[in-house]
Amino acid sequence: MQQNTSLTPALIRQHYYSRNVMIYTVLIGLAVLLMGFFIAVQYQDYDYKTTFIATIEDRMNTARTTESDLTSKKIEIDKEYESTMQEATKAFVEIFPASENYTELVRKLDLFFKDINKLNNPAVVTSIKFDKPVQEKNSPYKILPFTVNMNITKPNFDEFLKHVYTSGNVKDLTRLIDIKSFSLTMPDEKSQTKTLVLTVKMEAYMQ
């Protein structure tokens, strides 16, 4: 018996229906893939932007902190500089006073001699005489000449020389003084104290 293979309307409808279902399935699959790809791209873009923004904010916060630290450091350095300049100015005025300042010079010499003067090791200033200040050649400073007469032992005179040679020290804030010359009278050999009678010509510096 021969089978009927002619295309009936029912078969045609079934054929197109199956074909449309397959096409729709493919289209839906492609749509799902495209949507997934779009979502993945958008997520990566969002994640990148979020990370980028977080990095920028972190760097901005670091910059603000650094700026604040630098500002604080600058204020601290300015204060230290101002303090150092004040100390330097004070030291300069002590070492090179703007005037003769006789009283302070005599006072500090008197304190020094009182400190080293002992009963069996005397150091006594008998007189101090000042001359007029003179301008030192090729120098912005002036010199105040003065003469000191003293009765002093050899050990204490060594201490006095040390005091003079270390004058002008910023740490001790002592006025710069110098010895130009000195003359002495040797003590009597029978004397127990061995006191020297000295005339010391000195100079004190000033602005």
Long-range contacts (C-beta under 8 A, 24 or more apart in sequence): 90-173, 91-170, 91-173, 94-173, 94-174, 94-175, 95-168, 95-170, 95-173, 95-174, 95-175, 95-176, 95-205, 96-141, 96-175, 96-176, 96-205, 96-206, 96-207, 97-175, 97-206, 97-207, 98-206, 98-207, 99-206, 100-130, 100-133, 100-144, 100-206, 101-175, 101-206, 102-130, 104-175, 105-144, 105-146, 105-175, 105-177, 105-204, 108-174, 108-175, 109-148, 112-160, 112-163, 113-150, 116-156, 116-159, 116-160, 117-156, 120-193, 121-153, 121-155, 121-156, 122-151, 122-152, 122-153, 122-156, 122-193, 122-195, 123-150, 123-151, 123-152, 123-153, 123-156, 123-157, 123-159, 123-160, 124-150, 124-151, 124-152, 125-149, 125-150, 126-150, 126-151, 133-206, 136-205, 140-207, 141-205, 141-206, 141-207, 142-205, 142-206, 142-207, 143-203, 143-204, 143-205, 143-206, 144-203, 144-204, 144-205, 144-206, 145-180, 145-201, 145-202, 145-203, 146-202, 146-203, 146-204, 147-199, 147-200, 147-201, 147-202, 148-198, 148-199, 148-200, 148-202, 149-197, 149-198, 149-199, 149-200, 150-197, 150-198, 150-200, 151-195, 151-196, 151-197, 151-198, 152-195, 152-196, 152-198, 153-193, 153-194, 153-195, 153-196, 154-194, 154-196, 157-196, 157-198, 164-202, 168-205, 175-204, 175-205, 176-204, 176-205, 177-202, 177-203, 177-204, 177-205, 178-202, 178-203, 178-205
